[in-house]
Amino acid sequence: MKILVLGGYGLIGDAIIGRLLRDGHLVTGLGRDVGEAGRRRPSVRWIAADMSKMLAAEDWLPLVTGMDAVVNAAGALQDGPRDRLDAVHRGSVVALVAACERTDVRRFAQISAIGADLASANPFFSSKAQGDKAVTGSSLDWTILRPGLVLAPAAYGGTALLRALAAFPGFIPAVMPHQPIQTVSVADVAEAVSRAVAGSLPPRLAADLVEANARPLADVLLALRAWLGLPPARVVPMPAILGRLAGAGADMLGMLGWRSPLRSAALAAVARGVTGNATAWNQVCDRPLQPLEATLADMPANVQERWFARLWLAKPVIFACLSLFWLVSGIIGLIRQEAAADVLVSHDVSAGFAHISILAGSLADILVGVAVVIRSLARRALLAMIAITLSYLVAATLLVPGLWLDPLGAMVKTIPALCLVLVALAVLDER
């Protein structure tokens, strides 16, 4: 079959594509940034497109014409500079369904969310529900799948956060540790989609994809810590105010382009519990979805999982430290221009050149200190930090070599700061 998969490079979408390829289908993937996806899965035909701007059936007709099935695994967590929930979850889906009805698309599989079938004021759940309504009201042979907490060999978003919390040194911090959670393996989600597009599921089926029993969030974290191979630790409940503050901070970072799973929408989802009803799926499937223990056993953790889990929480600290370091350095340089220039002048540098150098360097420091916390500018800011630091070191070595022997080690201390920039570059990618 020829199958179009929306959101094909996401945590769930990539697993779906992998399964459909193994089934022998011809797969086309669609997303905004498909460069890395093309390198990872070169056998897939990739189309770069922004769903939030495809709000008319005519926008979709060239893409769905000739397709036998469409799988929508795209989604966003919260409104932000890059995401518009209503456009992604409702508007584009309405247009996509209309286009499918005007072509030969036979089957439509929609990856929704647990709780999207319930009334909610939360924009994430309400927009998901409206998209699902557009699907169920169509003439297509549709399947709506609502996964619980999806666990996969890869980690992104909420699952990455849980790994990081489970790897916290000494204890496991958790807000709302008693909230019920039901997990599902990403392989089981991909299997369900495989059955849906093959027509081996009853038509017009809506089903929650969850393990049989719910368990407290604390138990999920303990299981993940044991899976990582770390020493046992106690789950320590965190005050609710910390969760709200973290959510507010993550929302602010979201406006700068960072997609933190700590945003208020994610916390609201945990607050209501990530639980569903497995009955509909069990009635049409020959086996229940596997529980958390079996999911973890199928993807044994190695050293790379421990590295990732430990570095994930360190990442915001690294970027905050770099931003503050460069901002403070630049501000002090502006405030104390004369004192800084006097250091250079005392080493036979002309006064004019010294003042220009201090002013230019201070402004450059402030510029990169601000830019590094803006997601779209972060990589260029980090590369600029490397270039600026190396230029400082070369200039100081040529003009004022005596600074290397300064008893406070001002020059020597730039080396570990440079290393921290390299670490930030190494952990910049989000998926």
C-alpha positions in Angstrom: 0.0 0.0 0.0 1.0 3.6 -0.4 0.7 5.3 3.0 1.1 8.9 4.1 2.3 9.4 7.7 2.0 12.8 9.2 4.5 13.6 12.0 6.6 10.7 10.8 9.8 11.6 12.7 8.2 12.0 16.1 8.5 9.4 18.9 5.3 7.6 17.8 5.5 8.5 14.1 9.0 7.1 13.6 8.0 3.7 15.2 4.9 3.6 13.0 7.0 4.2 9.8 9.4 1.5 10.9 6.6 -1.0 11.3 4.9 0.0 8.0 8.2 -0.4 6.1 8.7 -3.9 7.6 5.2 -4.7 6.5 6.3 -3.9 2.9 4.4 -0.7 2.4 5.6 2.4 0.4 5.7 5.2 3.0 5.7 8.9 2.5 6.4 11.0 5.6 5.4 14.6 6.2 6.7 17.2 8.7 8.2 20.6 9.1 11.9 19.6 9.5 12.6 16.5 7.6 16.3 16.7 7.0 17.3 14.5 9.9 14.4 12.2 9.2 15.6 11.7 5.7 19.1 10.7 6.9 17.6 8.3 9.5 15.1 6.6 7.1 16.3 7.2 3.5 13.8 4.7 2.1 10.9 7.0 3.0 9.9 9.8 0.6 9.8 12.9 2.8 7.7 16.0 2.3 8.5 19.2 4.2 5.2 21.0 5.0 3.7 22.8 8.0 0.3 21.3 8.8 -0.8 24.5 10.7 -0.8 26.3 7.4 -2.7 23.6 5.4 -6.2 24.5 6.3 -8.0 23.9 3.0 -8.7 20.6 1.3 -6.9 21.9 -1.8 -3.7 22.1 0.3 -3.8 18.4 0.9 -5.2 17.0 -2.4 -1.7 16.8 -4.2 -0.4 14.9 -1.2 -3.2 12.4 -0.6 -4.0 11.7 -4.3 -2.8 8.2 -5.0 -2.5 7.2 -1.3 -4.3 4.1 0.0 -4.1 5.1 3.6 -3.3 8.1 5.8 -1.9 8.0 9.4 -2.0 11.1 11.4 0.6 10.9 14.2 1.3 14.7 14.3 0.5 16.8 17.3 1.6 19.6 19.6 1.5 20.0 23.3 0.8 23.7 23.8 0.5 27.0 21.8 3.8 28.7 21.1 5.9 30.4 18.4 6.1 27.1 16.4 2.8 25.5 17.4 -0.9 26.4 17.1 -3.0 23.7 18.7 -6.3 24.6 16.9 -4.6 24.6 13.5 -2.7 21.4 14.0 -5.3 19.3 15.8 -8.5 20.6 14.3 -8.2 22.9 11.3 -5.7 20.9 9.3 -7.4 17.6 10.2 -10.8 18.9 8.9 -9.1 19.9 5.7 -7.2 16.6 5.4 -10.3 14.5 5.9 -12.1 16.5 3.3 -9.3 15.9 0.8 -9.2 12.2 1.6 -13.0 11.9 0.9 -12.4 13.4 -2.5 -9.7 10.9 -3.5 -9.2 7.1 -3.3 -7.9 7.0 0.3 -9.5 4.0 1.9 -8.3 4.0 5.5 -7.5 6.8 8.0 -5.7 6.1 11.3 -5.7 8.9 13.8 -3.3 8.9 16.8 -5.2 10.9 19.4 -4.6 11.2 23.2 -6.0 9.6 26.3 -8.8 11.9 27.6 -9.6 13.5 24.3 -13.0 11.8 24.3 -13.9 13.6 27.5 -15.1 17.2 27.9 -12.2 19.4 28.8 -11.4 23.1 28.9 -7.7 22.3 28.3 -6.8 23.5 24.8 -4.8 20.3 24.1 -7.5 17.9 24.9 -10.4 20.0 23.4 -8.5 20.6 20.1 -7.7 16.9 19.9 -11.3 16.0 20.5 -12.4 18.4 17.7 -10.0 16.7 15.3 -11.3 13.3 16.3 -14.8 14.5 15.7 -13.9 15.5 12.2 -12.5 12.0 11.6 -15.5 10.2 13.1 -18.0 12.3 11.1 -16.3 11.4 7.8 -17.2 8.6 5.3 -13.7 7.1 5.6 -12.8 3.8 7.1 -11.3 5.3 10.2 -9.5 4.1 13.4 -8.8 6.4 16.3 -6.2 5.2 18.8 -5.6 6.9 22.1 -2.3 5.8 23.6 -1.5 6.1 27.3 2.1 7.1 28.4 4.1 5.8 25.5 7.4 4.2 26.3 10.0 3.7 23.5 13.7 3.0 23.1 14.0 6.6 22.0 13.1 9.3 24.5 11.4 12.7 23.9 9.2 15.0 25.8 7.4 13.5 28.8 9.2 10.1 28.6 12.6 11.9 28.6 11.6 13.8 31.7 10.6 10.7 33.5 13.9 9.1 32.7 15.7 12.1 34.0 13.7 12.2 37.2 14.3 8.5 37.7 18.1 9.1 37.4 18.2 12.0 39.9 21.1 11.5 42.3 20.2 10.2 45.8 16.4 10.4 45.5 13.6 10.7 42.9 11.7 14.1 43.0 8.1 13.9 41.9 5.2 16.3 41.8 1.9 14.4 42.0 3.6 11.0 42.6 0.2 9.3 43.4 -1.5 10.1 40.1 -2.5 7.0 38.2 -0.6 6.1 35.0 -1.1 3.5 32.4 1.7 2.9 29.9 1.9 1.4 26.4 4.8 0.2 24.4 5.4 2.2 21.2 5.8 -1.2 19.4 2.2 -1.9 20.4 1.0 1.4 19.1 2.8 0.7 15.8 1.2 -2.8 15.7 -2.2 -1.3 16.1 -1.7 1.1 13.3 -0.4 -1.7 11.1 -3.6 -3.6 11.7 -5.7 -0.5 11.1 -4.3 0.3 7.7 -4.3 -3.4 6.7 -8.0 -3.6 7.4 -7.7 -6.3 10.1 -9.5 -4.2 12.7 -13.2 -3.5 12.8 -14.1 -0.4 10.8 -14.7 2.8 12.7 -13.0 1.7 15.9 -12.0 4.1 18.7 -9.8 2.5 21.3 -7.6 3.4 24.2 -4.2 1.8 24.0 -3.2 1.1 27.6 -1.9 -1.7 29.8 -4.5 -3.5 31.9 -3.8 -1.9 35.3 -3.0 1.7 36.4 -0.2 2.3 38.8 1.0 5.5 40.7 3.5 7.7 38.9 5.9 6.9 41.7 5.9 3.2 40.7 6.6 4.1 37.1 9.6 6.2 38.2 10.9 3.4 40.4 10.6 0.9 37.6 12.5 3.3 35.2 15.3 3.7 37.8 15.7 -0.1 38.1 15.6 -0.3 34.3 18.5 2.2 34.1 20.5 0.0 36.4 20.8 2.7 39.1 20.9 2.0 42.9 17.4 2.0 44.6 16.2 5.4 45.8 13.1 6.8 47.5 10.5 8.9 45.7 10.2 12.2 47.5 7.0 14.1 46.8 7.5 17.7 45.8 5.2 20.6 46.8 2.6 21.5 44.2 3.9 25.0 44.1 7.2 23.7 42.6 5.2 22.1 39.9 3.3 25.3 39.1 6.6 27.3 39.1 8.3 24.8 36.9 5.3 24.9 34.5 5.3 28.7 34.4 9.1 28.7 33.7 8.7 26.1 31.0 5.9 28.1 29.4 8.2 31.1 29.2 10.9 28.9 27.6 8.2 27.7 25.2 7.8 31.3 24.0 11.5 31.2 23.2 11.1 28.0 21.1 12.1 25.4 23.7 9.6 22.5 24.0 9.8 21.5 27.6 7.5 18.6 28.8 7.2 20.5 32.0 4.8 23.0 30.4 1.5 23.6 32.2 -0.4 21.6 29.6 1.6 18.5 30.4 1.2 19.0 34.2 -2.5 19.4 33.7 -2.5 16.0 31.8 -0.7 14.3 34.7 -3.0 16.0 37.2 -6.1 14.3 35.6 -4.3 11.0 35.4 -3.0 9.2 32.3 -5.6 6.4 32.3 -7.9 4.8 29.8 -10.1 1.8 29.3 -8.5 -1.2 27.5 -11.8 -3.0 27.0 -12.5 -1.9 23.4 -9.0 -2.9 22.3 -9.1 -6.3 24.1 -12.4 -7.1 22.5 -10.9 -6.9 19.0 -7.3 -8.1 19.7 -6.1 -11.6 20.4 -3.8 -10.4 23.3 -3.8 -7.5 25.8 -1.2 -4.8 25.5 1.9 -5.6 27.4 2.4 -4.1 30.9 5.2 -1.7 31.9 7.5 -4.5 33.1 7.4 -6.3 29.7 7.9 -3.1 27.8 11.1 -2.3 29.7 12.3 -5.9 29.4 12.0 -5.6 25.6 14.3 -2.6 25.5 17.2 -3.2 27.9 19.0 0.0 29.0 22.7 0.5 28.4 25.2 3.2 29.2 23.8 5.5 26.6 20.4 5.6 28.4 22.1 6.5 31.7 24.1 9.2 30.0 21.0 10.7 28.5 18.9 10.5 31.7 21.6 12.2 33.7 22.4 14.9 31.1 18.7 15.7 30.4 18.2 17.7 33.7 21.7 19.2 33.4 20.9 20.7 30.0 18.8 23.7 31.2 21.4 24.3 33.9 24.2 24.3 31.3 22.4 26.8 29.1 21.4 29.0 32.1 25.0 29.1 33.3 26.3 30.0 29.9 23.8 32.7 29.4 24.5 34.3 32.8 28.3 33.9 32.4 28.3 35.8 29.1 25.7 38.4 30.1 27.5 39.2 33.4 30.8 39.3 31.6 29.5 41.8 29.0 27.7 44.0 31.5 30.8 44.2 33.8 32.9 45.1 30.8 30.5 48.0 29.9 30.3 49.2 33.5 34.1 49.1 34.0 35.4 50.0 30.6 38.0 52.3 32.0 39.4 49.7 34.4 39.5 47.1 31.7 41.1 49.4 29.2 43.7 50.4 31.7 44.8 46.7 31.9 45.5 46.7 28.2 47.1 50.1 28.2 49.5 49.0 30.9 50.7 46.3 28.5 51.5 48.8 25.8 48.2 48.7 24.0 47.0 52.0 22.6 44.2 53.7 24.6 41.9 54.0 21.5 42.3 50.4 20.5 41.8 49.3 24.1 38.5 51.1 24.5 37.2 49.9 21.1 38.2 46.3 22.0 36.5 46.4 25.4 33.3 47.9 24.0 33.1 45.5 21.1 33.9 42.5 23.3 31.3 43.5 25.9 28.5 44.0 23.3 29.4 40.6 21.7 29.2 38.9 25.1 25.8 40.3 25.8 24.5 39.5 22.4 25.5 35.8 22.6 24.3 35.6 26.2 20.8 36.6 25.1 20.8 34.6 21.8 21.8 31.3 23.5 18.4 31.0 25.3 16.4 31.5 22.1 16.1 28.0 20.6 16.3 29.1 16.9 19.5 31.0 17.6 21.1 28.7 20.2 23.4 26.8 17.9 24.8 29.9 16.2 25.2 31.6 19.6 27.2 28.6 20.9 29.4 28.6 17.8 29.9 32.4 18.2 30.9 31.8 21.9 33.6 29.4 20.6 34.9 31.9 18.1 34.8 34.8 20.5 36.6 32.8 23.2 39.3 31.7 20.8 39.8 35.2 19.6 40.1 36.5 23.2 42.8 33.8 23.8 44.7 34.5 20.7 44.6 38.3 21.1 45.6 38.1 24.8 48.5 35.7 23.9 49.8 38.1 21.3 49.1 41.5 23.0 49.2 40.7 26.7 50.8 37.3 27.2 51.4 38.2 30.9 47.7 37.7 31.6 48.3 33.9 31.4 50.3 34.2 34.6 47.7 36.3 36.4 47.5 34.8 40.0 43.6 34.7 39.8 43.8 32.6 36.6 41.5 34.8 34.5 42.8 33.4 31.2 43.1 29.8 32.4 39.5 29.8 33.5 38.3 30.5 30.0 39.3 26.9 29.0 36.7 25.1 31.2 34.1 27.7 30.1 34.9 26.8 26.5 34.5 23.1 27.3 31.0 23.9 28.7 30.1 25.4 25.4 31.2 22.2 23.7 29.0 20.2 26.1 26.0 22.5 25.3 26.5 21.8 21.6 26.7 18.1 22.2 23.3 18.1 24.0 21.5 20.7 22.0 19.5 18.4 19.8 16.0 17.6 21.1 15.4 14.4 19.1 
